[in-house]
Amino acid sequence: MNHPLPSDNQSAELAAELFAKAMRAHEAGDIDAACPLYEYVLLLAPAHADAMGNLGVALKRLGRIPIAIGWLERAAKIAPQQYLHLYNLGNAFSELRQFEAAVGAYSRALEINPNYAMAHHNSGISWEGLANVDAAIVSYRRAIAADPTSYDACLNLGVCLETKGFLKGAANAYQTAVSFSPNRTPAYNNLALVLQKIGQPAEAVRIGQIALTIDPGNHLVASNILLYLQYHPQVSDSELLRISRTFGDRFPPPTDLQRAVSSGRRLRVGYVSADFSEHPVGHFLRNVLPHHDLQQYEVYCYANNHYRDAITRELASASRWRDITDLDDDAVLRVISEDGIDILVDLSGHTAGNRLPVFARRAAPLQVSWLGYFATTGVAAMDAVLMDAHHVPAGYGRLFSERVVRLPSSRFCYSAPDVSPEVAQPPIFKNGHVTFGSFNNTAKLNGQVMRVWAEILNGLPTSRLILKCRTLADQAYRNELLMNFSQLGIEAKRIELRLHSPHEQLLAEYGDVDVAFDPFPFTGGLTSCEALWMGVPVITLYGSRPVSRQTLCFLRNLGLEDLAADNVATYVKKAIALAGNLEMLASLRLGLRDRMRNSPLMDGPGFTLGLERALTALWVSKQT
C-alpha cells in the first residue's frame, strides 16, 4: 500500500523541523549526522538556500571541497543577497588554493556587507596566496577598521608590513595585537623579531621572554631569544653559554645511535637547512657541495623550506634532495633513518627554520653544527661544531657545549656571483670626499655601532655614509635612524639610505663606497665577502664571540689583518687613517679581487677536502 506524499504545508513543516535538527547536530560538531539531514531537507525543499549553504560548509569540513563548492554556488545563486554563502564559498576556494576565485567570492560578499570583518580578513589571506602583499595589506586594514579588536587581522597585517620592509608599522600592528590578547604567543614573538631587525636586541630579548613565559615549550621562541643575544653587545660569553645550555636542557638526554657501515660503502652525509636558496648559507654552499668526493660520500640535503630559486636548483643537483618542510619531527627522524645517514650536519643552529629538536633526539650517529650559526647550539646530542682558528682561537672552545673542530683556513668558502660588475675606481677621486658604507642587515645597527660610526664621521667632517638594506623601505624607521645620527652630530644630508635592489645592482653600488664599515658585535659574513670582492676594504672591530670575528677571518686569509681592531679607539683610528690614504685605497681597490681569487676563501675543492677530512676524522673517533 502506497503512503500519501506530504502536502506542501506538511513538507514545509517537516523541512523546517529537519533543518533545525541538522543545525543542532552541526553546531555540536556531529557533521556526519548533519549532512544527511540537510540532504533530506533539500529533497523536501529543493530551493532551501540555507540548507544548501550549510551542507556546503559541512562537506568542506569533511574534506569534500569540490562538492561543497557546488552547493555553496547554488546557495549564492538562489539567495544572492546572503553574503554568508559567498563568504563560505570564498573559504572553500581558498582551501583548494584557488585564491583568485576566493577573492572574487569575498568581494561579492563585501559588496553586500562592506563591514564584514572576516571577509576582509580572509580576502587578505587569499591575496597573500596570490603573492599580492599590497592588496593583502589593504584587506587587513579594512578588517581592522570593521573590527578594531581583531587579533588575527593585526597579526597578519604586521606580517605583511614586515615582508614589505615596513618594520615600524609592523611593530605597531603586533603591539596592537598584543594589547587585545596578552596571553597569545605569536604577536609577542613577531614583535621581538621586528625589534631585533631595527637594532633593539635588548628589547627583543625582553619581549621574547614574555612569549616564552606564555608558551614555555616553544623551542622556536627559545631559539629566537638566543639569536637576539648574538646581536646584544652587553651580554657576556658565559651568559650566552648558560642560556644555550638551558635550551639543550629542554630535551631528554639523547640515546646513542650506532649505524654499521659495511666495507666499501660510502659515508652518507646529510645537510639540514631552511636556507638552500638566495641566502648566505646557500651562497657559501655553492662552492662546497659540488666538490664532494662522490666515490667516498653520498650527499643528502634535507630542505626545511618550500622556497626554490636558482641556487636551490644548483644545490639540489649536487645532492639527493629531501623536502622536510611539512614533516613533523617523528617523520623527519624516519626519513633520515631510512636514508641511513651516518653524519648529519646542521646548517641552521638557532636561526629561522631550524630543526634542532630532531638533532636533540639523535637522528644520526654523528651530528655536527656548521656554517649557518655562529655559536654553540647547547644541544647535548650535537657532537661537534666546525669552526676555524680565527673564529675560535686556542682556549675559546669553552664557549661551546660541543667539541670544537677547526677547519684549515676558514669556516666559510666564498664563491663569486654569476654576474660580477667590474671593480670601480675609489669614488673619493671623483667626489672629493670619502664615502663609508654598510650594506649589512639593520639588525646589526645597535646604539653602540651608531655612536662609533658617528665618531668616525665627526672626525672627517666632509665624509659621507651610505646604508643599504631592505628594511630601509620603512620611512618611519629611516626618520628614526637619521634622528639618532643627528643627535650624534651627523646631519641627515651626510647619510644616504638605500633600499633593496637586485643582486647585480647591489654589487655595482659598492662602486659608490670607499671604505666599508663592519658592524659589531655581529660582524658581516657574506656582506663582507661581497664588499671585498668588489674592491672595498672593510674595517672591522672584533671581540671574543665567533660572530664578532667573521670579517677578521676573511681579512687574515687575505693578508689584511691591519684592517682589524680589537678596541673602539683603534677601530676609529684605522677607519680615519685609511680614509685619508688615497694611495692605499687605490691599491686595495685594484688588488682585492685577485687576493680573493687566490686565497683559501675561494678554494672550493681545497675547502671541501678539508671539510671531508674533518668529518671523516670525527666519524672514526666516534666509532672507537
C-alpha angles and dihedrals in degrees: 000000000000119000114229116250114250116260121250090261092048091049091051092049093047091047090052091048093048092045091054090048091049090050092052091051091045094051090048089056095249095133094161089061095042098054099062089044091055089047091052089050089054091051088056097037110022093182096052098131096185091053089051092048095046091046088053091051091047094048090050089057088052090053094249091125103155090054090045090054090054093055093044092051090051090048091051091049094051094042104030093170095054102099094187092069090054092045091052090046089055090051091052093050089048090053088059089046089244089140098165091057089045092054089050092053093047091048091054090049090051092051086063097039111018091180097057100124097193092055090053090047096049090044086058090054090052092048088054088052087056089050090243099133094168092058090045090055090053091050094049091048090052089049090054091047089054093043112017091187096058106132094187094050091050091046094049092044088055091051092051094046089049090051089054091048096251094135100164090051090047091051090052091051092050092047089053090050090050091052090056097044111020092172099059120094108209099071092047091049093048092045090053091051091052092048089053090051092056094050101264102121096156092055090043089056091049094051091042090055090054089054091049092050089056093045108022094174095057104112093184091060089048090050091050091055090053089050092051090051090060088064093046111101095198101054116104125231091242091053091051091052092047094051091045091054089049087059090052091049089066089078131065116256107281120249119230117257123204124193120183115224111205119223110277096016116128119242111256113225120188126194118203120199146135089213109070088131145060091334132107090261091052092047094050092048094055092081094043115043096054090054099057113124100247091193088065104028140040109209124211129181120204107198118202095188132066092212113114132187140149093290090051091054091047093052093042090056089057096052148029102273126221124178108210098164096113097035122103120227094268091053093047090051090052093050093050091046092049089051089054094228113191100184120029116194121200113211097178112053107176095340124114117299096019123158098204093142087065090054091045088061092053105251094180137021091250121034124186135183117217147154108351097062131049106203142034118306092210089222112139093211092057100100101191146000123218113225135137137239092264095055096037112024121192110297095024094094085094087081090070137068087202127073108266116230116186120216115219103258112352141351087232132067114196125207124196117250116259089246118032122180116227117269109263129218115266104279091224088080093062099030099045091223135072119257120206120195146184124191092179126126111280088233085082095056099095123163094266092053091052092049093052094045089049089053090056092047091048088052089057105040095189095048124112135208128215118198118187128184140129091247092063088080087087107094092199091055091045089053091049092051093049091047091051091052091045090056087054091054100264116125117225092241089066093060125069118195114202130191134226117291138174112291097252091052091048090054091048090054089066082077086076094056127080099182129014120223114219114211123224153258083006103049128192123281116173089005092060091047091052093049091051091046089055091052098257115135114226122217110209137188111207133195139173099287116091090232089059092054102054097103089039087061092052094047093049091051088053095046091247102116089134087078090063126086131191096203138038096248092055092044091055092044094050093048093051093044094050091047089057096047103084093173091055092047091052093045094049091046092056097043108036098085092053090046088055094047093050097043130091087251091080101031099112098175092045093046093049091049089054090047092051092048091051093049093045092049090051090049092051093048090049091056095051 
